[in-house]
Amino acid sequence: MSKANEPRLSAEEIDRVVEAEAEDDTAWADPVHVHPPQSASVTLSGDLAARAAFLARLHREKNLRTWLLRIVQERIELEEGAYAAVKRDLGMKAPA
């Protein structure tokens, strides 16, 4: 029987299976090792860091790092959206 044809188990049924097989090492696949993504460091000039810290406080962010991460994430999402829109527009305007 393929996975597509297998009946879906409820959360309680899944819990029972996991608990029954918890101590049976042969019931489990090999462990998967996950490595966190590499982080990057960015150096800001003193003036830029002071301006950013002011804005972080203004926005009531708990610290500068959290505010900077949010701002960078928002900007990346904005840029990705703009890039996707340009690609979509260019695709529509291309001659057939």
Sequence and secondary structure as in RCSB ss.txt:
>XXXX:A:sequence
MSKANEPRLSAEEIDRVVEAEAEDDTAWADPVHVHPPQSASVTLSGDLAARAAFLARLHREKNLRTWLLRIVQER
IELEEGAYAAVKRDLGMKAPA
>XXXX:A:secstr
  GGGS    HHHHHHHHHHHTT GGGS                 HHHHHHHHHHHHHTT S HHHHHHHHHHHH
HHHHHHHHHHHHHHHHHHS  
